[in-house]
Amino acid sequence: MDVSEFKCKWINKSDLWSIADNFRQKYWPENSLPVDIEKIAEFRLDLIPEPKHGLFSSTEMDAYLKR
């Protein structure tokens, strides 16, 4: 797949902070640090981490998330 022409929508910094704050309030009401992103992904967003052998060598990730 050729993604060389892909352009990501620009989001200004203040909007991005607002989006992140809203997400954190919704999915991390504990409001504590560190934020347990694995707990949020697996138990609050119902995403399943799926390890894939050899994935790291091409993507620098050990697993992907699937629903």
C-alpha positions as CSV (number, residue, x, y, z in Angstrom):
1,M,0.0,0.0,0.0
2,D,1.4,3.4,-1.0
3,V,0.9,5.9,1.8
4,S,3.3,8.6,0.4
5,E,0.4,10.9,-0.4
6,F,-1.3,10.6,3.0
7,K,-1.9,13.9,4.8
8,C,-3.0,13.9,8.3
9,K,-5.6,16.5,9.4
10,W,-4.0,19.4,11.3
11,I,-5.2,19.8,14.8
12,N,-3.9,22.9,16.7
13,K,-2.3,22.4,20.1
14,S,-5.1,23.8,22.3
15,D,-7.7,21.5,20.5
16,L,-5.4,18.5,20.9
17,W,-5.0,19.2,24.7
18,S,-8.8,19.5,25.0
19,I,-9.3,16.2,23.1
20,A,-6.8,14.5,25.4
21,D,-8.3,15.9,28.5
22,N,-11.8,14.8,27.5
23,F,-10.5,11.3,26.7
24,R,-8.7,11.1,30.1
25,Q,-11.8,12.2,32.0
26,K,-13.9,9.6,30.2
27,Y,-11.5,6.6,30.3
28,W,-9.2,7.4,33.3
29,P,-11.5,8.9,36.0
30,E,-8.9,7.9,38.6
31,N,-6.9,11.0,37.5
32,S,-3.7,9.4,38.8
33,L,-0.3,9.1,37.2
34,P,0.9,7.1,35.5
35,V,-2.1,6.6,33.2
36,D,-2.5,2.9,32.7
37,I,-3.0,2.9,28.9
38,E,-3.0,-0.9,28.7
39,K,-5.9,-1.0,31.2
40,I,-7.8,1.6,29.3
41,A,-7.3,-0.2,25.9
42,E,-8.1,-3.7,27.1
43,F,-10.8,-3.2,29.7
44,R,-12.5,0.2,29.0
45,L,-12.2,0.3,25.2
46,D,-12.6,-3.5,24.8
47,L,-9.5,-3.8,22.6
48,I,-7.5,-7.0,22.6
49,P,-3.7,-6.8,22.3
50,E,-2.7,-9.3,19.7
51,P,1.0,-10.3,19.8
52,K,2.4,-11.0,16.4
53,H,5.7,-12.8,15.9
54,G,8.1,-10.8,13.7
55,L,6.0,-7.6,13.8
56,F,8.7,-5.6,15.6
57,S,11.3,-6.0,12.8
58,S,9.0,-4.2,10.3
59,T,7.0,-1.8,12.5
60,E,8.8,-1.5,15.9
61,M,5.7,-2.8,17.6
62,D,5.2,-6.2,19.3
63,A,1.5,-6.4,19.0
64,Y,-1.6,-4.7,17.4
65,L,-5.0,-4.0,18.9
66,K,-8.1,-5.6,17.6
67,R,-11.7,-5.4,18.6
